[in-house]
Amino acid sequence: MPVLTVENLSKSYGRIQALRNVSFQVPEGTIFGILGPNGSGKTTTLGTITNILKPTSGSYQLFDKPASAESRRKIGTLLETPNFYHYLSGIKNLEIAAEIKRHGKEDIDHVLEMVDLTRRKDSKFSTYSLGMKQRLAIASCLLGSPSVLIFDEPTNGLDPVGIAEIRELMKTLYREGKTIIMASHLLDEVEKVCTDMAILKRGELIISGKVAEILANEDIVEVAASDNKKLFEVLNGITDKSKIVDENSVIKIYFPVGTANLSEVNNYCFNNGIILNHLLLKKKSLEARFLELTNN
């Protein structure tokens, strides 16, 4: 069952079309990334499905039903910079958040443990690092044990340590059965964390689906030998390749997806007098695929 179904969603601000007929589904038990540069419509999409914004046209469903107050209670949301009292402790801030939500007080100790803040629960919020502040915000989202979490740019502004902490936390939540929907412009983070994704450009959906399937439009075989110039000449004789690119230290052979065979490449080179010292099947990076799909 999809936890979210978006159908022909459009949103206009006067003459500005922020979203244009966007449709996709978020399967249950996934980390779903909504990817795109600034101004692509990511935040507008999240604002619409969380009922902060009203769509101009189109619709969306939560848990295979029209969205309602009941279905939204199953969702934990973090769309902005966390707004906590700096002079209060982490645990006191969560107690206030639970009061505002009118549920979740009994979860406070558990969510603090989940985000690894139990030892610092009595420290003032002002003493937390940026990564700890973000983890406390995620702890607040977890109050009431929602099955779905929605994050807008969850690693924005964090240093490499904070980014790694949030990345590992999202993976932990995913393993515990949570569905996570996150918007991001950081290609590296989406590639490392997400199982599924949708790519937006100027308010339009470019593609959506499994990350592995979106990346797998070609097989790339990296090869190298002591004489790469001679190797490049030999490789031109491979008939089922798409193209060959010489990148100095390695040569990349592109094949139609699912057709690359490392043993055949190795044998072909050996039979033509080349002994390879490097042979590797690689996926296309999300960055390269993203640039292809969005025409740079």
C-alpha positions as CSV (number, residue, x, y, z in Angstrom):
1,M,0.0,0.0,0.0
2,P,1.4,3.4,-0.9
3,V,1.6,5.8,2.1
4,L,1.3,8.8,-0.3
5,T,-0.2,9.1,-3.8
6,V,0.1,12.4,-5.6
7,E,-2.0,12.9,-8.7
8,N,-1.6,15.8,-11.1
9,L,-0.6,18.2,-8.3
10,S,-0.3,21.8,-9.4
11,K,0.4,25.0,-7.4
12,S,0.6,28.5,-8.7
13,Y,1.5,31.8,-7.0
14,G,0.1,34.3,-9.4
15,R,2.0,33.9,-12.7
16,I,4.6,31.6,-11.1
17,Q,3.9,27.9,-11.6
18,A,5.6,26.2,-8.6
19,L,4.2,22.7,-9.4
20,R,2.8,21.5,-12.7
21,N,0.8,18.2,-12.9
22,V,3.2,16.3,-10.6
23,S,2.2,12.6,-10.0
24,F,4.1,9.9,-8.0
25,Q,3.6,7.3,-5.3
26,V,5.6,6.7,-2.1
27,P,5.6,3.0,-1.3
28,E,5.4,1.9,2.3
29,G,8.7,1.0,4.0
30,T,11.0,3.2,1.8
31,I,13.2,6.2,2.2
32,F,11.8,8.4,-0.6
33,G,13.9,11.4,-1.8
34,I,12.3,14.3,-3.6
35,L,15.3,15.7,-5.4
36,G,15.9,18.9,-7.3
37,P,17.7,22.2,-7.2
38,N,16.4,25.2,-5.3
39,G,13.2,26.4,-7.0
40,S,12.3,23.0,-8.3
41,G,9.1,22.6,-6.2
42,K,10.4,20.3,-3.4
43,T,9.3,22.4,-0.5
44,T,6.0,23.3,-2.2
45,T,5.3,19.6,-2.6
46,L,5.9,18.9,1.0
47,G,4.0,21.9,2.1
48,T,1.0,20.8,0.1
49,I,0.9,17.2,1.3
50,T,1.2,18.4,5.0
51,N,-1.8,20.8,4.5
52,I,0.3,24.0,4.9
53,L,-0.4,24.9,1.3
54,K,-3.6,24.4,-0.8
55,P,-3.0,23.0,-4.3
56,T,-4.3,25.0,-7.3
57,S,-5.4,21.7,-8.8
58,G,-4.8,18.0,-8.5
59,S,-5.1,15.8,-5.4
60,Y,-3.2,13.5,-3.0
61,Q,-4.0,10.6,-0.8
62,L,-2.5,9.4,2.5
63,F,-2.5,5.6,3.2
64,D,-4.7,5.0,0.1
65,K,-7.5,7.3,1.4
66,P,-8.3,11.0,1.0
67,A,-6.1,13.0,3.5
68,S,-7.7,13.7,6.9
69,A,-6.8,14.8,10.4
70,E,-6.7,11.2,11.4
71,S,-4.3,10.2,8.7
72,R,-2.0,13.2,9.4
73,R,-1.7,12.1,13.0
74,K,0.3,9.1,11.6
75,I,2.9,11.5,10.2
76,G,5.8,13.3,11.9
77,T,6.9,16.4,10.1
78,L,10.0,18.6,10.2
79,L,9.8,21.3,7.5
80,E,11.7,24.2,9.1
81,T,14.6,24.9,11.4
82,P,13.7,23.4,14.8
83,N,12.1,26.0,17.1
84,F,13.0,25.1,20.7
85,Y,13.6,27.1,23.9
86,H,17.4,27.6,24.1
87,Y,17.4,28.0,27.9
88,L,15.5,24.7,28.5
89,S,16.9,21.2,28.5
90,G,16.3,18.7,25.7
91,I,13.8,16.7,27.8
92,K,11.9,19.9,28.8
93,N,11.6,20.9,25.2
94,L,10.2,17.5,24.3
95,E,7.7,17.7,27.1
96,I,6.4,21.0,25.7
97,A,6.3,19.5,22.2
98,A,4.2,16.6,23.6
99,E,1.8,19.0,25.3
100,I,1.3,20.9,22.1
101,K,0.7,17.7,20.2
102,R,-1.5,16.4,23.0
103,H,0.2,13.0,22.8
104,G,3.5,11.3,23.0
105,K,4.6,12.2,26.5
106,E,5.1,8.5,27.3
107,D,7.5,8.2,24.3
108,I,10.0,10.9,25.5
109,D,12.6,8.5,27.0
110,H,12.3,6.1,24.0
111,V,12.7,8.8,21.4
112,L,15.7,10.3,23.2
113,E,17.3,6.9,23.1
114,M,16.5,6.5,19.4
115,V,18.3,9.8,18.5
116,D,21.2,9.1,21.0
117,L,20.5,12.1,23.2
118,T,19.8,10.3,26.5
119,R,23.1,11.3,28.0
120,R,22.5,15.0,27.1
121,K,18.7,15.1,27.9
122,D,19.2,17.5,30.8
123,S,21.6,19.8,29.0
124,K,20.3,23.1,27.8
125,F,19.4,23.3,24.1
126,S,21.8,26.1,23.6
127,T,24.8,23.8,24.4
128,Y,23.8,21.3,21.6
129,S,25.8,21.1,18.4
130,L,23.8,21.6,15.1
131,G,23.6,17.9,14.6
132,M,22.3,17.4,18.1
133,K,19.7,20.1,17.6
134,Q,18.5,18.4,14.4
135,R,18.4,15.0,16.2
136,L,16.2,16.6,18.9
137,A,13.9,17.9,16.2
138,I,13.6,14.4,14.8
139,A,12.9,13.1,18.3
140,S,10.0,15.6,18.5
141,C,8.7,14.2,15.2
142,L,8.8,10.7,16.6
143,L,6.5,11.5,19.6
144,G,3.3,9.6,19.2
145,S,5.1,6.9,17.1
146,P,4.2,8.0,13.6
147,S,4.7,5.5,10.8
148,V,5.7,8.1,8.3
149,L,8.3,10.9,8.7
150,I,8.6,14.0,6.4
151,F,11.8,16.0,6.4
152,D,12.7,19.1,4.3
153,E,16.4,19.3,3.8
154,P,17.2,17.4,7.0
155,T,21.0,17.8,6.7
156,N,21.0,21.5,5.5
157,G,23.6,23.6,7.2
158,L,25.2,20.7,9.1
159,D,28.9,19.9,9.1
160,P,30.2,16.5,7.8
161,V,29.8,14.9,11.3
162,G,26.3,16.2,11.7
163,I,25.4,15.0,8.2
164,A,26.7,11.5,9.0
165,E,24.7,11.4,12.2
166,I,21.4,12.3,10.5
167,R,22.2,9.8,7.7
168,E,22.7,7.0,10.1
169,L,19.6,8.0,12.1
170,M,17.5,7.8,9.0
171,K,18.8,4.4,8.1
172,T,18.0,3.2,11.7
173,L,14.5,4.5,11.5
174,Y,14.1,2.9,8.1
175,R,15.2,-0.5,9.5
176,E,12.7,-0.1,12.3
177,G,9.9,0.1,9.8
178,K,9.4,3.9,9.3
179,T,8.7,5.3,5.9
180,I,10.7,8.5,5.3
181,I,9.9,11.2,2.8
182,M,12.7,13.7,2.4
183,A,13.4,16.7,0.1
184,S,17.0,17.4,-0.7
185,H,19.2,19.1,-3.2
186,L,22.2,17.1,-2.1
187,L,22.8,14.4,-4.7
188,D,25.3,12.5,-2.6
189,E,22.9,12.2,0.4
190,V,20.0,10.9,-1.7
191,E,22.3,8.3,-3.3
192,K,23.6,7.1,0.0
193,V,20.3,7.1,1.9
194,C,17.3,6.8,-0.3
195,T,15.7,3.6,-1.8
196,D,13.3,5.5,-4.1
197,M,13.1,9.0,-5.4
198,A,11.4,11.6,-7.6
199,I,13.4,14.3,-9.5
200,L,11.8,17.7,-10.0
201,K,12.8,20.5,-12.3
202,R,11.1,23.9,-12.4
203,G,7.9,22.4,-10.9
204,E,7.7,19.4,-13.2
205,L,8.4,15.7,-12.5
206,I,11.3,14.4,-14.5
207,I,11.3,10.8,-13.3
208,S,10.4,8.7,-10.3
209,G,11.1,5.2,-9.1
210,K,13.7,3.0,-7.4
211,V,17.1,4.7,-7.1
212,A,18.9,1.7,-8.5
213,E,16.6,1.5,-11.5
214,I,16.9,5.2,-12.3
215,L,20.7,5.0,-12.2
216,A,20.9,1.7,-14.2
217,N,20.4,3.1,-17.7
218,E,23.9,1.9,-18.7
219,D,26.5,-0.6,-17.5
220,I,29.9,1.1,-17.1
221,V,33.0,-1.1,-17.1
222,E,36.3,0.5,-15.9
223,V,39.5,-1.1,-17.2
224,A,43.2,-0.2,-17.1
225,A,46.5,-1.7,-18.2
226,S,50.2,-0.8,-18.3
227,D,49.7,0.7,-21.8
228,N,46.3,2.4,-21.8
229,K,46.9,3.8,-25.3
230,K,47.2,0.3,-26.8
231,L,44.3,-0.9,-24.6
232,F,42.0,1.9,-26.0
233,E,42.8,0.8,-29.6
234,V,42.0,-2.8,-28.7
235,L,38.7,-1.9,-27.0
236,N,37.5,-0.3,-30.2
237,G,37.0,-3.8,-31.5
238,I,34.3,-4.6,-29.0
239,T,31.1,-4.5,-31.1
240,D,28.3,-4.4,-28.5
241,K,29.6,-1.4,-26.6
242,S,27.8,2.0,-26.6
243,K,31.0,4.1,-26.4
244,I,34.5,4.2,-24.9
245,V,35.9,7.1,-22.8
246,D,39.6,7.5,-22.0
247,E,40.0,9.2,-18.6
248,N,43.8,8.8,-18.5
249,S,44.1,6.5,-15.5
250,V,41.2,4.3,-16.5
251,I,39.1,3.7,-19.6
252,K,35.4,3.4,-19.3
253,I,33.4,1.1,-21.6
254,Y,29.7,1.8,-21.8
255,F,27.2,-1.0,-22.5
256,P,23.4,-1.2,-22.8
257,V,22.1,-1.9,-19.3
258,G,22.4,-5.5,-18.2
259,T,24.7,-6.6,-21.1
260,A,28.2,-6.0,-19.6
261,N,30.1,-9.2,-18.9
262,L,33.5,-8.8,-17.0
263,S,34.7,-12.2,-18.0
264,E,34.2,-11.5,-21.7
265,V,35.9,-8.2,-21.5
266,N,38.9,-9.7,-19.6
267,N,39.2,-12.6,-22.1
268,Y,38.8,-10.3,-25.1
269,C,41.7,-8.1,-23.8
270,F,43.9,-11.1,-23.0
271,N,43.3,-12.7,-26.4
272,N,44.4,-9.4,-28.0
273,G,47.7,-9.2,-25.9
274,I,46.5,-7.0,-23.1
275,I,46.7,-8.0,-19.5
276,L,44.4,-5.8,-17.4
277,N,45.4,-4.5,-14.0
278,H,42.0,-3.0,-13.3
279,L,38.5,-4.3,-14.1
280,L,35.4,-3.0,-12.4
281,L,31.7,-2.8,-13.1
282,K,30.3,0.5,-11.9
283,K,26.9,2.2,-11.7
284,K,26.5,5.6,-13.1
285,S,26.7,8.2,-10.3
286,L,23.5,10.0,-9.4
287,E,25.2,13.3,-10.2
288,A,25.8,12.2,-13.8
289,R,22.3,10.7,-14.2
290,F,20.8,13.9,-12.7
291,L,22.6,16.1,-15.1
292,E,21.5,13.9,-18.0
293,L,17.8,13.9,-16.9
294,T,17.7,17.7,-16.3
295,N,19.9,18.6,-19.3
296,N,22.4,20.1,-16.9
